[in-house]
Amino acid sequence: MAAGLVVPFYRGPARLDLRARALFVRGLSDESFARGLRETPAEFRANVGRVLAAAVLADAESRRLAFVEGWRTNVIEAPRGRRSRVVTGSWVSALILRLLVRRGLVPAGLRATRVSFSRCTFDEAIAAASLRADGELVGIAGTACPSARRLARYLQSFPPAAALTPHAALARAGRLDARMLGVLGATALRGGEGVTAFALEGAAWATHLLSRLESRLVAPRRTLEQRLAARLRPDA
């Protein structure tokens, strides 16, 4: 296996509702799967696209795959009045990987290292870097929470590293075929979801820039981003 690590950076909190659970039914056609995926919550769809791209790239380049998000606030709905489960983002990512394997979109033999560590993107970057023994660290992100552009700033501290969108990762893997693009297209933001994502990413950029400024002036033990995430993002 080649050196390096591929990590999809998680967008949360996500909800795996009954519509998302229906995607695990065996025998769904590609058309039915894509149609059902479009109807799932935006955060879940975003993570499907990121995990898909990360897994495909890790397989294409024989790199390790890892999930590191540790905020325990993602809800898995249960049918027929049963109690819902609350899990970490890395747990949801592992579940998505199982779904993609079942769909034949990634090889059945692909395994991911899973840890539950982070509360914010900077924490995720630190966790990912700690798992990489050597080689390139590749992070997969989208338009928000985090955007690939913002992720690139975090990964600058852990060279060699790259931040890619799902589309760019699939292109690098040489897998921009119709089936992959169909799934990726089904994960796209729809309607007002883009406005919400833009607002969230704008707030995250403001916090990030303030955090960088504080770190340059007083060098705190933990960055502003980490302190805010620890305070504002308790486990559910």
Secondary structure, DSSP 8 states (H G I E B T S, - for coil): --S-EEEE----S-EE-HHHHGGGSTT--HHHHHHHHHTS-HHHHHHHHHHHHHHHHHHHTT-EEEEEE----EEE--STT---EEE-HHHHHHHHHHHHHHTTSS-TT--EEEEEEESSHHHHHHHHHHH--SS-EEEE-BBSSSBHHHHHHHHTTSSSEEEE-HHHHHHHHT---HHHHHHHHHTS--TTHHHHHHHHHHHHHHHHHHHHHHHHHH--SS-HHHHHHHHH----
